[in-house]
Amino acid sequence: KGADDALIQRLDPKENVQQLKMHLDGYARRGLRTLVCAYREVEPTEFDKWRQTYLEAKAVTGVARQAAVDIACEAIEKDLKLVGASAIEDKLQEFVPQTIKRLREAGIAFWMLTGDKYETAQQIA
């Protein structure tokens, strides 16, 4: 499971990504939070080889460590089979819409940071 954009990049090229994106965009425009699920079966020999690479990457020290781990993860997180996508309503905390409205009315410029898709953030704002 993971963020839409990150997981879509890792899907098997045979997957119907356009239809998936259409659904995800529709959910996001309605202010829903989305989640994509995918999997891949890994043969034991491939896993053993990857695990060794991953452990070596984890042993790297300093600033190069994260890059080494990312490369190792990318080696196995590929050609995923799409299971599906879900969308849920994640209600804002009390008074958020009113607070945003009042800030705008007062002419106060502000940034709203969110981990959501752009379309979902637009719905919130």
C-alpha positions as CSV (number, residue, x, y, z in Angstrom):
1,K,0.0,0.0,0.0
2,G,1.2,3.5,-0.5
3,A,0.9,7.0,-1.9
4,D,-0.8,6.9,-5.3
5,D,2.0,8.5,-7.3
6,A,4.7,6.3,-5.8
7,L,2.8,3.1,-6.2
8,I,1.6,3.8,-9.8
9,Q,5.3,4.2,-10.9
10,R,6.0,0.7,-9.6
11,L,3.0,-1.1,-11.3
12,D,3.5,-3.7,-14.0
13,P,3.3,-1.9,-17.4
14,K,0.3,-4.2,-18.3
15,E,-1.9,-2.6,-15.5
16,N,-4.6,-0.2,-16.6
17,V,-3.1,2.9,-15.0
18,Q,-5.3,5.4,-16.9
19,Q,-8.5,3.9,-15.5
20,L,-6.9,3.8,-12.0
21,K,-5.8,7.5,-12.3
22,M,-9.3,8.5,-13.5
23,H,-10.9,6.9,-10.4
24,L,-8.3,8.4,-8.0
25,D,-8.7,11.9,-9.4
26,G,-12.5,11.6,-9.0
27,Y,-12.1,10.5,-5.4
28,A,-9.6,13.4,-4.7
29,R,-11.9,16.0,-6.3
30,R,-14.6,14.9,-3.9
31,G,-12.2,15.5,-1.0
32,L,-11.6,11.8,-0.2
33,R,-8.2,10.4,0.9
34,T,-7.0,7.6,-1.4
35,L,-4.9,4.5,-1.0
36,V,-3.6,2.1,-3.7
37,C,-2.8,-1.5,-3.0
38,A,-0.6,-3.7,-5.1
39,Y,1.6,-6.8,-4.7
40,R,4.2,-8.9,-6.4
41,E,5.2,-12.5,-5.8
42,V,8.9,-12.9,-5.2
43,E,10.8,-16.2,-5.7
44,P,12.9,-17.3,-2.7
45,T,16.1,-17.0,-4.7
46,E,15.3,-13.5,-5.8
47,F,14.4,-12.5,-2.2
48,D,17.6,-13.9,-0.8
49,K,19.7,-12.0,-3.3
50,W,17.7,-8.8,-2.7
51,R,17.8,-9.2,1.1
52,Q,21.6,-9.3,1.0
53,T,21.7,-6.2,-1.1
54,Y,19.3,-4.5,1.3
55,L,21.3,-5.5,4.4
56,E,24.4,-4.1,2.8
57,A,22.6,-0.9,2.0
58,K,21.5,-0.6,5.6
59,A,25.1,-1.0,6.7
60,V,26.2,2.0,4.7
61,T,27.1,5.0,7.0
62,G,26.7,8.7,6.5
63,V,24.7,10.6,3.9
64,A,25.0,7.8,1.3
65,R,22.9,5.4,3.5
66,Q,19.5,6.6,2.5
67,A,20.3,6.6,-1.2
68,A,21.7,3.0,-0.9
69,V,18.5,1.8,0.8
70,D,16.3,3.6,-1.7
71,I,18.1,1.8,-4.6
72,A,17.8,-1.5,-2.9
73,C,14.1,-1.0,-2.3
74,E,13.5,0.1,-5.9
75,A,15.0,-3.2,-7.1
76,I,12.2,-5.2,-5.5
77,E,9.3,-2.7,-5.6
78,K,8.7,-3.1,-9.3
79,D,6.2,-4.8,-11.7
80,L,3.5,-4.8,-9.0
81,K,0.1,-6.2,-9.7
82,L,-2.7,-3.8,-8.9
83,V,-5.1,-5.0,-6.2
84,G,-7.3,-1.9,-6.2
85,A,-7.8,1.5,-4.7
86,S,-9.9,2.7,-1.8
87,A,-11.1,6.1,-0.8
88,I,-12.3,7.3,2.6
89,E,-13.7,10.5,4.0
90,D,-11.3,12.0,6.5
91,K,-13.2,14.7,8.3
92,L,-11.4,17.9,9.2
93,Q,-11.0,18.9,12.8
94,E,-13.7,21.1,14.2
95,F,-13.6,24.7,13.0
96,V,-11.0,24.3,10.3
97,P,-13.3,25.5,7.4
98,Q,-14.4,28.5,9.5
99,T,-10.8,29.3,10.4
100,I,-9.7,29.2,6.8
101,K,-12.6,31.5,5.8
102,R,-11.8,34.0,8.5
103,L,-8.1,34.1,7.6
104,R,-9.0,34.8,4.0
105,E,-11.6,37.5,5.0
106,A,-8.9,39.2,7.1
107,G,-6.5,39.3,4.1
108,I,-4.0,37.0,5.8
109,A,-1.9,35.0,3.4
110,F,-1.2,31.5,4.7
111,W,0.1,28.1,3.4
112,M,-1.8,24.9,4.1
113,L,0.5,21.9,4.2
114,T,-1.0,18.5,3.6
115,G,0.2,15.1,2.5
116,D,-2.8,14.7,0.3
117,K,-3.1,14.9,-3.4
118,Y,-3.4,18.4,-4.8
119,E,-7.1,17.9,-5.8
120,T,-7.9,16.7,-2.2
121,A,-6.2,19.8,-0.7
122,Q,-8.1,22.0,-3.1
123,Q,-11.4,20.6,-1.8
124,I,-10.3,21.2,1.8
125,A,-9.4,24.8,1.1
